[in-house]
Every structure is written in C-alpha cells, then in structure tokens.
Amino acid sequence: MKYCLSLLLFFLLTFNNQAQSEAQTDSIPKSFFSKALESGYVETKYFDFDLRYLIKYNQYEGFRTGLGGITNSNLSEILRIEGYTVYGFLDDEFKYSIGTGVRLAKKTNTWLNLNYTDDLQETGSSNFLTDQRFFQLFEPRLINIETFHKHTTKALSIEHQFAPEILTETQFAISNIEPKYKYTYNHEVLGSFENFKLSLLTISAQLSPFSKFEHSPAGIVETKTGFPKFSIQYTRSFADILKSDFRFSKLDFRTIQQFKHQKKALTEFVFTGGLANGDIPITHTYHAYPNNVSKETILQRFSVAGTNSFETMYFNEFYSDKFATLQMKHKLSPLNISPWLKPELVLIYRYAVGSMDHINRHENISFSTLEKGFSEAGLEINKLFFGFGLSFAYRHGAYHLPRFDDNLALKFTFNLNLK
C-alpha cells in the first residue's frame, strides 16, 4: 500500500511541475500530458495506448501493470483492433483481452465488435456496458478489493447511437466463471457448482437528454454535460444454451442529477437500483459499493475514499439480489485561503436497502442483507495538497456496530482538475 501511495504522490508532483511550466508558456494551451489524462490515451500515429492498463493495485493481484490500447482512424476508419495484457505480481498471473470492431455506420457511430477476454472481475459488481467508453484516471475502490472471480469470455456486441442523446450497446457473451475464493452454489434441483458457465444477453443504454452534442471527425462528441443522466441495463442468462448452467435476469438502473449554485457550489444526487430473479450465483448479485476493509483500528483501515461508495460498509458484509441506494452530496463554495490553498468542503449522506432470496444456496461465504436500511453520513475536505484531501464518515442507524471505532472511517480523497 505504501508503495502505491508513493507512486501516486510522484505522479502528482510530476503533474504539478508540468502545469507550472506550462503556465509560463502561452503558446502551449494544453500539455501533451493533460490531453492524455483527459482522453485516457497516449496517441501515436496509428495506435493509441490506453492509460487504464498502465498500473493499478488491489488486494488480490497486488500491483497490476501492463499495456493496452486501440488502433485509430489513421490506420483505418472502418476497422479497429484493441487489446491489453497485464500481470498481477501477487497472484503471479497474466490476464489479457483481444478484440476487433467493424464500423457499420459513421453517422450513428455503429460498430460490430468481437472480443475474447481472460481476466478478473469483482464479485457483486454490476457494471453498465456503456460506462466502458468513459475514461476514469483513478479508481479509488480498486485498492481495497479482494473478492474476484475469473472469467473467460467470448463476446459479440454492437454499439449504436439512436440519437446523440441515446447511447446503446447490446452484447451476447459466453463466460466460464471461476471464483477465486471458496464458494459453492448449491441448488436443490440443479446441484452444486464451484465453477460454472453462463450465456448472457445484455442490453444497455445511457440517456443524456439535457446534454449538447456535435458531430466531429471522431464521431458524436458531448460538448456540454446536462443533467439528469440515466443508465438502464437488462441482462438475461439462458440455461441450456451453449451449455450454460443457470437461468436468471437482471434489471439495473442509475440516474445522476446535479444542481449548480453560485460560487461553484454543487449538489449531486445519485440513485442506483438493481433487481435480479432466478438461479443467480453470488458473482452476479449486488454488493452496494462497499469501501471499508476488515482491520482492527481506524488507522489500519485508512485508505482512499471512493467517488460513490459506502466508506463504512465492509467488503463482503452485504450482498443482495434486490437493492437500491441513494447518495447525496453538497459541495460548498471553495474556501479562498490563499492562491494555492482553496479547499472544498463536501457534506455527504448515503442510504442503501436490499434483500435476497434463497440465501442458503450460497455456501462457504458469510454475509448479511440490507432489509433494515444502511445509513452513513460524512464530510470531505478536498484539495488540501496537490489534489489530496481527507474524508470522514460515520455509520449510524439499524446497522450501527457496538464499538464506536468500527462505525468510523477516516480516509484521504484525491481530486484532479485538468481545467
């Protein structure tokens, strides 16, 4: 962990020095480094290197490092090849993905894709397909995650924009799933499974009705972000198709709303929900975004606060097949203490509720459910030093723990503003 933080600090200092030297040169409006961080790619003539695969850290793999990227339009405007290979130093395993896409229609940004992936995925995570097209420099929760399952996946998908405001992706995938922890799904009719195979059809859409877009040589570009934004996704697992083991369905929803106030104050609401039915293993249920490790003291649990995660909820503490969360943040106007010190105070409240049918089918793993409702309140003091800040959160309500210390989370935050 200390090596990971040291590398991050080195990165920030480097960025700060770069930004200072840029400010003295009016002829360079934006550095090569800043452009790469905004787009997520280091561009070369024919190939763009993806920064997401450069270096990461989690509890199962330790440091995870590698290379990846995608061909650009200079090589071909109708064909693209993408892929990555990474290595985990703690689990001593290589992971990789290779894929290709063919553009069917430029105006609607329609692509037909074929991918093969051999990698890890966090158990209980529910990702929207359309989120894959948006770059995130730093994933705070990843540092603490230790519960993964391996998936070997063959996927055929099609991307299409029905309108600039409606981004969609439909995928059919066949996956072999291998939990990297002791787990058995014991069904009274189907039998017991430690590993299993799934055939999944997923239809995902992101709606941005209040954003503004324009057509560019690179495709449809969002020029002004408007709110609310909506994401919806339906997943269906088919039993007995291509030797798939289970039949279940999932419906996921998320909406984000922001209200801007005077002097850069901001209020944000994020609502998420998920509903799963059928014979569903723990790998494909919901975990409600926990971000707290099971250590004895507050300082031992000190890590990085997530963007939209429950800081006092312990990993693997809760799983659900039906859940909903509401997260509210209010950012006050920055405090103008000095030209280099303008911290931002953020008030936070988070709530989660959920339930699960057939808990007894999940063997060799212990967890609770969220019928009573989970609550936490917090405060962030951001941008104290090179984008770093502090986060405080307290767990209260029905799932309040007997020991005061176990309800409290102290972490640091990281916010990088390239503008």
C-alpha positions as CSV (number, residue, x, y, z in Angstrom):
1,M,0.0,0.0,0.0
2,K,2.8,2.5,0.9
3,Y,4.5,1.9,-2.5
4,C,1.2,2.5,-4.3
5,L,0.8,5.8,-2.4
6,S,4.4,6.8,-3.1
7,L,3.9,6.3,-6.8
8,L,0.7,8.3,-6.8
9,L,2.4,11.2,-5.0
10,F,5.3,11.1,-7.5
11,F,2.7,11.2,-10.3
12,L,1.0,14.3,-8.7
13,L,4.3,16.1,-8.2
14,T,5.3,15.5,-11.8
15,F,1.9,16.8,-13.0
16,N,2.2,19.9,-10.8
17,N,5.7,20.7,-12.1
18,Q,4.4,20.2,-15.7
19,A,1.4,22.5,-15.0
20,Q,3.6,25.2,-13.6
21,S,6.0,25.2,-16.5
22,E,3.0,25.3,-18.9
23,A,1.6,28.4,-17.2
24,Q,4.7,30.3,-18.3
25,T,4.3,29.4,-22.0
26,D,1.2,30.9,-23.6
27,S,1.9,29.2,-26.9
28,I,1.1,25.8,-25.4
29,P,-2.6,26.0,-24.3
30,K,-2.7,22.4,-23.1
31,S,0.2,20.0,-22.4
32,F,0.6,16.5,-24.0
33,F,0.2,15.1,-20.5
34,S,-3.1,16.9,-19.8
35,K,-4.6,15.8,-23.1
36,A,-3.6,12.2,-22.3
37,L,-5.3,12.4,-18.9
38,E,-8.5,13.9,-20.3
39,S,-8.9,11.3,-23.1
40,G,-7.3,8.4,-21.3
41,Y,-5.0,7.7,-24.2
42,V,-1.5,8.4,-25.3
43,E,-1.9,9.0,-29.0
44,T,0.6,7.8,-31.7
45,K,0.3,7.8,-35.4
46,Y,-1.6,4.5,-35.8
47,F,-2.2,3.3,-32.2
48,D,-3.5,4.9,-29.0
49,F,-2.1,3.5,-25.7
50,D,-4.8,3.1,-23.0
51,L,-3.7,4.5,-19.6
52,R,-6.2,2.3,-17.7
53,Y,-3.8,-0.7,-18.0
54,L,-0.6,1.1,-17.1
55,I,-0.6,0.5,-13.3
56,K,-3.2,-0.4,-10.7
57,Y,-3.3,-2.1,-7.3
58,N,-5.8,-4.3,-5.5
59,Q,-5.6,-6.8,-2.6
60,Y,-5.7,-10.0,-4.7
61,E,-3.3,-9.1,-7.5
62,G,-1.1,-6.6,-5.7
63,F,0.3,-4.3,-8.3
64,R,-1.3,-4.9,-11.7
65,T,0.6,-3.5,-14.6
66,G,0.6,-3.9,-18.4
67,L,-0.1,-2.3,-21.8
68,G,-3.1,-1.9,-23.9
69,G,-4.7,0.3,-26.5
70,I,-6.6,0.5,-29.7
71,T,-5.8,1.4,-33.3
72,N,-7.0,4.8,-34.5
73,S,-8.5,6.3,-37.7
74,N,-5.1,6.9,-39.3
75,L,-4.8,3.2,-39.7
76,S,-8.4,2.6,-40.7
77,E,-11.8,4.4,-40.3
78,I,-13.8,1.2,-40.6
79,L,-11.7,-1.3,-38.8
80,R,-10.2,-1.2,-35.3
81,I,-8.2,-3.7,-33.2
82,E,-7.9,-3.4,-29.5
83,G,-6.5,-5.3,-26.6
84,Y,-4.4,-5.4,-23.5
85,T,-2.2,-7.7,-21.4
86,V,-1.5,-7.2,-17.7
87,Y,0.4,-9.0,-15.0
88,G,-0.5,-9.3,-11.3
89,F,2.5,-9.5,-9.1
90,L,0.7,-11.0,-6.0
91,D,-1.3,-13.7,-7.8
92,D,1.5,-14.2,-10.4
93,E,-0.9,-14.4,-13.3
94,F,-1.2,-12.8,-16.7
95,K,-4.6,-11.5,-17.9
96,Y,-5.4,-10.3,-21.4
97,S,-8.0,-9.3,-23.9
98,I,-8.1,-9.1,-27.7
99,G,-10.8,-7.7,-29.9
100,T,-11.8,-6.2,-33.2
101,G,-14.5,-3.9,-34.4
102,V,-16.0,-3.0,-37.8
103,R,-17.8,0.3,-38.3
104,L,-21.2,-0.2,-39.9
105,A,-22.4,3.4,-39.9
106,K,-20.4,6.5,-39.2
107,K,-23.4,8.9,-38.6
108,T,-24.8,6.7,-35.8
109,N,-21.4,5.6,-34.5
110,T,-22.4,1.9,-35.1
111,W,-19.8,-0.7,-34.5
112,L,-19.9,-4.5,-34.6
113,N,-17.4,-5.9,-32.1
114,L,-15.9,-9.3,-31.3
115,N,-13.8,-9.8,-28.1
116,Y,-12.0,-12.5,-26.2
117,T,-11.1,-11.8,-22.5
118,D,-9.4,-13.8,-19.8
119,D,-9.4,-11.6,-16.7
120,L,-10.8,-10.9,-13.2
121,Q,-14.0,-9.1,-12.2
122,E,-15.1,-8.0,-8.8
123,T,-17.8,-10.3,-7.3
124,G,-21.1,-8.4,-6.8
125,S,-20.2,-5.6,-9.2
126,S,-22.8,-4.6,-11.7
127,N,-21.2,-2.5,-14.5
128,F,-23.1,-0.8,-17.3
129,L,-21.7,-1.7,-20.8
130,T,-22.0,2.0,-21.8
131,D,-19.7,3.0,-18.9
132,Q,-16.7,1.3,-20.7
133,R,-16.5,4.2,-23.1
134,F,-15.7,6.7,-20.5
135,F,-12.2,7.1,-19.0
136,Q,-11.6,7.2,-15.3
137,L,-8.0,8.1,-14.3
138,F,-8.1,6.8,-10.7
139,E,-10.4,4.1,-9.3
140,P,-10.2,4.5,-5.5
141,R,-12.2,1.4,-4.5
142,L,-9.9,-0.9,-6.6
143,I,-7.2,-0.6,-4.0
144,N,-9.2,-2.4,-1.3
145,I,-11.0,-5.1,-3.3
146,E,-10.0,-8.7,-2.6
147,T,-13.0,-10.8,-3.8
148,F,-12.7,-11.5,-7.5
149,H,-13.9,-14.2,-9.9
150,K,-12.0,-15.2,-13.0
151,H,-14.0,-15.0,-16.3
152,T,-13.0,-16.3,-19.7
153,T,-15.4,-14.6,-22.0
154,K,-16.2,-14.6,-25.7
155,A,-18.4,-11.6,-26.6
156,L,-20.2,-10.3,-29.7
157,S,-21.6,-6.8,-29.4
158,I,-23.0,-3.9,-31.3
159,E,-22.7,-0.2,-30.4
160,H,-25.3,2.2,-31.8
161,Q,-26.4,5.8,-31.1
162,F,-30.1,6.1,-32.0
163,A,-29.7,9.8,-31.4
164,P,-26.8,11.9,-29.9
165,E,-28.6,11.7,-26.6
166,I,-29.1,7.9,-26.6
167,L,-26.0,5.7,-26.4
168,T,-26.6,1.9,-26.6
169,E,-24.7,-1.3,-26.6
170,T,-26.1,-4.9,-27.0
171,Q,-23.9,-7.9,-26.2
172,F,-24.1,-11.6,-26.3
173,A,-21.4,-13.3,-24.2
174,I,-20.4,-16.8,-23.2
175,S,-18.4,-16.9,-19.9
176,N,-16.6,-19.5,-17.9
177,I,-16.7,-18.3,-14.2
178,E,-14.2,-19.4,-11.6
179,P,-14.5,-17.7,-8.1
180,K,-11.0,-17.0,-6.7
181,Y,-12.3,-17.7,-3.1
182,K,-14.0,-20.7,-1.5
183,Y,-17.6,-20.7,-2.7
184,T,-20.3,-23.2,-3.7
185,Y,-23.7,-22.5,-5.3
186,N,-25.9,-25.3,-4.1
187,H,-29.2,-25.5,-5.9
188,E,-31.8,-28.1,-4.7
189,V,-32.6,-29.2,-8.2
190,L,-29.6,-28.2,-10.4
191,G,-26.9,-29.5,-8.0
192,S,-23.7,-28.0,-6.6
193,F,-21.4,-25.7,-8.6
194,E,-18.0,-24.3,-7.7
195,N,-17.3,-23.2,-11.3
196,F,-20.0,-22.6,-13.9
197,K,-20.8,-21.4,-17.4
198,L,-23.1,-18.6,-18.4
199,S,-24.6,-17.4,-21.7
200,L,-25.6,-13.8,-21.2
201,L,-27.5,-11.3,-23.4
202,T,-27.1,-7.7,-22.2
203,I,-28.9,-4.6,-23.5
204,S,-27.6,-1.3,-22.1
205,A,-28.5,2.3,-22.8
206,Q,-27.3,5.7,-21.5
207,L,-29.7,8.6,-21.9
208,S,-28.4,12.2,-21.7
209,P,-31.5,14.3,-22.8
210,F,-30.2,17.6,-21.4
211,S,-26.6,17.4,-22.8
212,K,-25.5,19.1,-26.0
213,F,-23.6,17.2,-28.8
214,E,-22.0,17.9,-32.1
215,H,-20.7,15.8,-35.0
216,S,-16.9,15.8,-35.4
217,P,-14.4,13.8,-37.5
218,A,-14.1,11.5,-34.5
219,G,-17.8,10.9,-34.2
220,I,-20.5,12.3,-31.9
221,V,-19.0,14.4,-29.2
222,E,-20.7,15.7,-26.0
223,T,-19.8,19.4,-25.8
224,K,-21.9,20.3,-22.7
225,T,-22.9,17.9,-20.0
226,G,-26.5,18.2,-18.9
227,F,-28.5,16.6,-16.1
228,P,-30.2,14.4,-15.2
229,K,-28.4,11.4,-16.9
230,F,-30.0,7.9,-17.0
231,S,-28.5,4.5,-17.4
232,I,-30.6,1.3,-17.8
233,Q,-29.4,-2.2,-18.5
234,Y,-31.2,-5.6,-18.9
235,T,-29.3,-8.9,-18.6
236,R,-30.6,-12.3,-19.3
237,S,-28.9,-15.6,-18.6
238,F,-30.1,-18.6,-20.7
239,A,-29.9,-22.1,-19.3
240,D,-29.0,-25.0,-21.6
241,I,-27.9,-22.6,-24.4
242,L,-24.3,-23.4,-25.3
243,K,-24.0,-25.4,-22.1
244,S,-25.0,-22.5,-19.8
245,D,-25.8,-23.7,-16.2
246,F,-28.2,-21.0,-14.9
247,R,-31.3,-19.1,-15.9
248,F,-31.7,-15.6,-14.4
249,S,-32.4,-12.0,-15.3
250,K,-31.2,-8.6,-14.0
251,L,-32.5,-5.1,-14.4
252,D,-30.2,-2.3,-13.4
253,F,-30.9,1.5,-13.3
254,R,-28.9,4.6,-12.4
255,T,-29.7,8.3,-12.5
256,I,-27.4,11.2,-11.7
257,Q,-28.7,14.7,-11.1
258,Q,-26.7,17.8,-10.3
259,F,-27.7,21.3,-9.3
260,K,-25.1,24.1,-9.7
261,H,-25.2,27.0,-7.4
262,Q,-23.4,30.3,-7.1
263,K,-19.6,30.5,-6.4
264,K,-19.0,26.9,-7.6
265,A,-21.3,25.2,-5.1
266,L,-22.8,22.0,-6.2
267,T,-25.5,19.5,-5.1
268,E,-25.5,16.0,-6.5
269,F,-27.9,13.0,-6.2
270,V,-27.1,9.5,-7.4
271,F,-29.8,6.8,-7.3
272,T,-29.0,3.2,-8.3
273,G,-31.2,0.1,-8.2
274,G,-31.0,-3.5,-9.2
275,L,-33.5,-6.4,-9.4
276,A,-32.4,-10.0,-10.1
277,N,-34.6,-13.0,-10.4
278,G,-33.8,-16.7,-11.0
279,D,-30.9,-19.0,-10.2
280,I,-28.2,-16.4,-9.7
281,P,-24.8,-17.1,-8.1
282,I,-23.1,-14.7,-5.7
283,T,-20.8,-13.5,-8.5
284,H,-23.7,-11.8,-10.3
285,T,-25.6,-10.4,-7.3
286,Y,-25.2,-6.8,-5.9
287,H,-22.8,-5.6,-3.2
288,A,-23.9,-1.9,-2.8
289,Y,-20.4,-0.4,-3.3
290,P,-18.6,-1.1,0.0
291,N,-15.2,0.5,0.6
292,N,-14.0,-0.5,4.1
293,V,-11.5,-3.2,4.9
294,S,-11.9,-5.6,7.9
295,K,-9.0,-4.3,10.1
296,E,-8.9,-3.7,13.8
297,T,-8.2,0.0,14.1
298,I,-9.1,3.2,12.2
299,L,-5.6,3.8,11.0
300,Q,-5.2,0.2,9.7
301,R,-8.4,0.9,7.6
302,F,-7.0,4.2,6.3
303,S,-7.1,4.2,2.5
304,V,-8.6,6.0,-0.4
305,A,-12.3,7.2,-0.3
306,G,-14.3,6.3,-3.4
307,T,-16.4,8.6,-5.6
308,N,-19.8,6.9,-4.9
309,S,-19.1,4.2,-2.4
310,F,-20.1,3.4,1.2
311,E,-17.0,4.2,3.2
312,T,-18.1,2.5,6.4
313,M,-19.6,-0.6,4.8
314,Y,-17.1,-3.5,4.9
315,F,-16.2,-5.6,1.9
316,N,-18.3,-8.8,1.7
317,E,-20.5,-7.6,4.5
318,F,-23.7,-7.4,2.4
319,Y,-25.0,-9.0,-0.8
320,S,-28.4,-8.6,-2.3
321,D,-30.4,-9.7,-5.4
322,K,-32.6,-6.7,-5.0
323,F,-31.2,-3.4,-3.8
324,A,-31.4,0.4,-4.1
325,T,-29.0,3.2,-3.0
326,L,-29.4,6.9,-2.7
327,Q,-26.3,9.1,-2.3
328,M,-26.4,12.9,-1.7
329,K,-23.5,15.3,-1.8
330,H,-23.5,19.0,-1.3
331,K,-20.2,20.8,-2.1
332,L,-19.8,24.2,-0.6
333,S,-18.1,27.1,-2.3
334,P,-14.2,26.7,-2.2
335,L,-12.5,28.4,0.7
336,N,-10.2,31.1,-0.7
337,I,-7.5,30.8,2.0
338,S,-4.6,31.6,-0.4
339,P,-3.8,31.4,-4.1
340,W,-2.5,27.8,-3.7
341,L,-4.9,26.7,-0.9
342,K,-8.6,26.6,-1.8
343,P,-10.1,23.6,0.0
344,E,-13.6,22.3,-0.8
345,L,-16.0,21.1,1.9
346,V,-18.5,18.4,0.9
347,L,-21.4,17.2,3.0
348,I,-22.4,13.5,2.3
349,Y,-25.3,11.2,3.1
350,R,-25.7,7.7,1.8
351,Y,-28.5,5.1,2.2
352,A,-28.9,1.5,1.0
353,V,-31.6,-1.1,1.3
354,G,-31.8,-4.6,-0.2
355,S,-32.8,-8.2,0.3
356,M,-32.0,-11.7,-1.1
357,D,-34.0,-14.8,-1.8
358,H,-32.5,-18.3,-1.3
359,I,-29.6,-17.2,0.9
360,N,-29.0,-20.9,1.8
361,R,-27.9,-21.6,-1.7
362,H,-24.7,-19.6,-1.2
363,E,-22.3,-21.8,0.7
364,N,-18.8,-21.2,2.2
365,I,-19.4,-17.4,2.2
366,S,-20.8,-15.4,5.1
367,F,-22.8,-12.2,4.5
368,S,-25.8,-10.2,5.7
369,T,-28.7,-8.5,3.8
370,L,-29.9,-4.9,3.9
371,E,-33.6,-5.1,4.8
372,K,-33.3,-2.7,7.7
373,G,-31.6,0.0,5.6
374,F,-27.9,1.1,5.9
375,S,-27.1,4.7,6.6
376,E,-23.9,6.7,6.8
377,A,-23.1,10.4,6.9
378,G,-19.8,12.0,6.0
379,L,-17.6,15.1,5.4
380,E,-14.9,15.6,2.8
381,I,-12.3,18.3,2.9
382,N,-10.9,18.1,-0.7
383,K,-7.9,19.7,-2.4
384,L,-5.8,20.4,0.6
385,F,-2.5,19.4,-1.1
386,F,-1.9,18.6,-4.8
387,G,-5.4,17.3,-5.1
388,F,-5.3,15.3,-1.9
389,G,-7.9,15.8,0.9
390,L,-9.5,14.0,3.9
391,S,-12.7,12.1,4.2
392,F,-14.7,11.3,7.4
393,A,-17.7,9.0,7.5
394,Y,-19.9,7.6,10.3
395,R,-22.2,4.6,10.2
396,H,-25.5,5.0,12.1
397,G,-29.0,3.6,12.1
398,A,-30.0,-0.1,12.0
399,Y,-26.6,-1.5,11.2
400,H,-24.7,0.6,13.8
401,L,-21.9,-1.5,15.3
402,P,-21.3,-1.9,19.1
403,R,-17.8,-0.4,19.0
404,F,-17.6,3.3,18.2
405,D,-14.4,2.9,16.2
406,D,-15.9,0.3,13.9
407,N,-18.5,2.8,12.7
408,L,-16.0,5.4,11.8
409,A,-14.0,5.7,8.6
410,L,-11.1,8.1,8.0
411,K,-9.6,8.2,4.6
412,F,-7.9,10.5,2.1
413,T,-9.5,11.8,-1.1
414,F,-8.0,12.6,-4.5
415,N,-9.4,15.1,-7.0
416,L,-7.6,16.1,-10.1
417,N,-8.8,19.1,-12.1
418,L,-7.3,19.4,-15.5
419,K,-9.1,22.6,-16.4
